[in-house]
């Protein structure tokens, strides 16, 4: 595991074809509270907010909402959810709001991360409720869940979920590990462990990148 030379406080990791984008919060600059960067594991380059958003939304598709999760569907539509609202919305390829998904997609707390599996099921991660759930996209019916308590159990603040093929990779922050969940069989195993909290996991150009408490690392 090797630490990447990047800005302190990097978060909101976005995987693009040639670059890995992220942002940092600048608490002392109230007029422009964020700075944006791209990284190819060698170079770290500051970019405009416009370039960051174009990478995140794969084009100029307003409205943009700060720190929302964006998931691309095969038809070109997107699912978007911000943790401040914890409402999942479906947008067209040109950024038109198509519908708001049912409230049943949250178990009752704050959605920090969303993903969609190969069967077009929606997955949510709610860290304060130590919860991960799977839902029907059309109806919001819950199909599967783990956790769901304000006391840690199987999960301790699952902050982020990403799906690669049939597997969901969950950043189990409090347990300092990445969990691998088979979205079809629901088999669960620990994929990697760390000695500090883990916030995000990304696969990019045959590389694995994690955001730990003290920075970004290549596995």
C-alpha positions as CSV (number, residue, x, y, z in Angstrom):
1,X,0.0,0.0,0.0
2,X,1.4,3.4,-1.1
3,X,0.3,6.8,-0.1
4,X,-0.6,9.2,-2.9
5,X,0.8,12.7,-2.8
6,X,-2.4,14.7,-2.7
7,X,-4.0,17.6,-0.9
8,X,-4.9,17.1,2.8
9,X,-8.6,16.5,3.4
10,X,-9.3,15.0,-0.1
11,X,-12.8,13.6,-0.5
12,X,-15.6,13.2,-3.0
13,X,-13.5,10.9,-5.2
14,X,-14.7,10.9,-8.8
15,X,-13.4,8.3,-11.3
16,X,-13.0,9.5,-14.9
17,X,-11.3,7.9,-17.9
18,X,-7.9,9.6,-17.5
19,X,-8.0,11.2,-14.0
20,X,-9.1,10.7,-10.5
21,X,-10.9,13.8,-9.3
22,X,-11.4,15.0,-5.7
23,X,-12.2,18.1,-3.7
24,X,-11.0,19.7,-0.5
25,X,-12.8,22.1,1.8
26,X,-11.2,25.4,2.5
27,X,-12.7,26.6,5.7
28,X,-10.8,29.9,5.7
29,X,-12.2,30.9,2.3
30,X,-15.9,31.5,2.8
31,X,-16.4,33.1,-0.7
32,X,-15.0,29.9,-2.3
33,X,-15.0,27.1,0.3
34,X,-13.8,24.4,-2.0
35,X,-10.8,23.6,-4.2
36,X,-10.8,20.9,-6.9
37,X,-8.0,18.6,-8.1
38,X,-7.3,15.8,-10.5
39,X,-4.7,13.1,-10.0
40,X,-3.3,10.4,-12.2
41,X,-1.2,8.8,-9.4
42,X,1.8,10.9,-10.6
43,X,0.6,14.4,-11.1
44,X,-1.7,16.4,-8.8
45,X,-3.3,19.3,-10.7
46,X,-5.8,21.9,-9.4
47,X,-8.8,22.3,-11.7
48,X,-11.9,24.5,-11.9
49,X,-15.2,23.6,-10.3
50,X,-16.6,23.4,-13.8
51,X,-14.1,20.7,-14.9
52,X,-14.8,18.8,-11.6
53,X,-18.5,18.8,-12.2
54,X,-18.2,17.8,-15.9
55,X,-16.2,14.8,-14.7
56,X,-18.7,14.0,-12.0
57,X,-21.8,14.3,-14.2
58,X,-20.0,13.3,-17.5
59,X,-21.0,16.6,-19.1
60,X,-22.7,19.9,-18.3
61,X,-25.9,18.5,-16.8
62,X,-27.2,21.0,-14.2
63,X,-28.7,21.3,-11.7
64,X,-25.7,20.5,-9.6
65,X,-25.9,19.9,-5.8
66,X,-22.9,20.0,-3.6
67,X,-21.6,16.7,-2.4
68,X,-24.4,14.6,-3.9
69,X,-23.8,11.1,-5.0
70,X,-24.3,10.4,-8.8
71,X,-24.8,6.9,-10.2
72,X,-25.1,6.3,-14.0
73,X,-27.6,3.9,-15.3
74,X,-27.2,1.9,-18.6
75,X,-29.8,4.1,-20.4
76,X,-27.8,7.2,-19.7
77,X,-30.1,8.3,-16.8
78,X,-28.6,9.1,-13.4
79,X,-29.6,8.6,-9.8
80,X,-28.6,11.4,-7.5
81,X,-28.8,11.8,-3.7
82,X,-27.4,14.3,-1.3
83,X,-26.9,13.3,2.3
84,X,-28.5,16.6,3.5
85,X,-31.8,15.5,2.0
86,X,-31.4,11.7,1.7
87,X,-33.9,11.7,-1.2
88,X,-33.0,9.7,-4.3
89,X,-34.0,11.3,-7.6
90,X,-33.9,10.0,-11.2
91,X,-32.7,12.3,-13.9
92,X,-32.6,12.0,-17.7
93,X,-29.4,12.0,-19.8
94,X,-29.9,15.8,-20.3
95,X,-30.4,16.6,-16.6
96,X,-34.2,16.6,-16.5
97,X,-35.8,15.4,-13.3
98,X,-37.9,12.4,-14.2
99,X,-39.2,11.3,-10.8
100,X,-38.4,11.2,-7.1
101,X,-38.0,7.6,-5.8
102,X,-40.1,6.4,-2.9
103,X,-39.2,7.4,0.7
104,X,-38.9,3.7,1.5
105,X,-35.3,3.8,0.1
106,X,-34.1,5.1,3.4
107,X,-34.3,3.0,6.5
108,X,-34.9,6.1,8.6
109,X,-31.5,7.9,8.8
110,X,-29.2,9.7,6.5
111,X,-28.1,8.2,3.1
112,X,-24.5,8.9,2.5
113,X,-23.9,6.7,-0.6
114,X,-25.9,4.9,-3.3
115,X,-25.1,2.4,-6.0
116,X,-26.9,0.2,-8.6
117,X,-26.2,-3.4,-9.3
118,X,-26.4,-5.4,-12.6
119,X,-30.1,-6.2,-11.9
120,X,-30.9,-2.5,-11.6
121,X,-31.4,-2.7,-7.8
122,X,-30.5,0.4,-5.7
123,X,-28.2,0.0,-2.7
124,X,-27.9,2.6,0.0
125,X,-25.5,3.1,2.9
126,X,-26.6,4.9,6.0
127,X,-23.6,5.3,8.4
128,X,-25.4,6.7,11.5
129,X,-27.8,3.7,11.3
130,X,-25.0,1.2,10.5
131,X,-27.1,0.1,7.6
132,X,-26.8,-1.2,4.1
133,X,-29.9,-2.0,2.0
134,X,-31.0,-3.2,-1.4
135,X,-34.2,-2.0,-3.1
136,X,-36.3,-2.2,-6.2
137,X,-35.6,0.8,-8.4
138,X,-39.3,1.1,-9.6
139,X,-41.1,0.6,-6.3
140,X,-38.7,1.2,-3.5
141,X,-39.5,-2.2,-2.1
142,X,-36.7,-3.4,0.2
143,X,-35.1,-6.7,-1.0
144,X,-32.2,-7.1,1.5
145,X,-30.6,-5.3,4.3
146,X,-27.8,-5.6,6.9
147,X,-27.7,-3.6,10.1
148,X,-30.3,-1.0,11.1
149,X,-29.5,0.0,14.6
150,X,-27.9,3.0,16.3
151,X,-25.5,0.6,17.9
152,X,-22.7,-0.8,15.7
153,X,-22.9,-4.4,14.7
154,X,-22.0,-6.0,11.4
155,X,-21.2,-2.5,10.2
156,X,-19.8,0.5,12.1
157,X,-20.6,3.6,10.0
158,X,-20.6,2.2,6.4
159,X,-19.8,5.5,4.7
160,X,-19.5,4.5,1.0
161,X,-20.7,1.7,-1.3
162,X,-19.5,1.0,-4.9
163,X,-20.4,-1.9,-7.2
164,X,-18.0,-3.6,-9.5
165,X,-19.6,-6.5,-11.5
166,X,-21.6,-8.6,-9.0
167,X,-19.8,-7.3,-6.0
168,X,-20.4,-4.4,-3.7
169,X,-17.4,-2.9,-1.9
170,X,-18.4,-1.1,1.3
171,X,-16.2,1.3,3.3
172,X,-16.9,0.2,6.8
173,X,-15.3,3.2,8.4
174,X,-15.6,2.3,12.1
175,X,-14.4,-1.2,11.6
176,X,-11.5,0.1,9.5
177,X,-12.1,-2.3,6.6
178,X,-13.4,-2.7,3.1
179,X,-16.2,-5.3,2.9
180,X,-17.0,-7.3,-0.2
181,X,-20.7,-8.3,-0.6
182,X,-21.9,-10.6,-3.4
183,X,-25.0,-8.8,-4.6
184,X,-26.6,-12.0,-5.8
185,X,-25.8,-14.6,-3.1
186,X,-25.5,-11.9,-0.3
187,X,-22.2,-13.6,0.9
188,X,-20.2,-11.1,2.9
189,X,-16.5,-11.1,3.6
190,X,-13.8,-8.7,4.7
191,X,-11.8,-7.6,1.7
192,X,-9.1,-5.4,3.2
193,X,-8.3,-4.2,6.7
194,X,-6.5,-1.1,7.8
195,X,-5.2,0.5,11.0
196,X,-7.3,3.7,10.6
197,X,-10.8,4.6,9.5
198,X,-11.6,4.1,5.8
199,X,-14.0,6.4,4.0
200,X,-14.0,5.6,0.3
201,X,-12.9,2.9,-2.1
202,X,-12.5,3.2,-5.9
203,X,-11.3,1.1,-8.8
204,X,-9.6,3.1,-11.5
205,X,-7.5,1.9,-14.5
206,X,-6.6,-1.4,-12.9
207,X,-5.7,0.3,-9.6
208,X,-7.5,0.3,-6.3
209,X,-7.6,3.6,-4.4
210,X,-8.8,4.1,-0.8
211,X,-9.4,7.3,1.2
212,X,-8.2,6.7,4.7
213,X,-8.3,9.2,7.6
214,X,-4.8,10.5,6.8
215,X,-5.1,10.6,3.0
216,X,-5.3,8.7,-0.3
217,X,-3.6,5.3,-0.9
218,X,-3.1,2.9,-3.8
219,X,-3.5,-0.7,-2.6
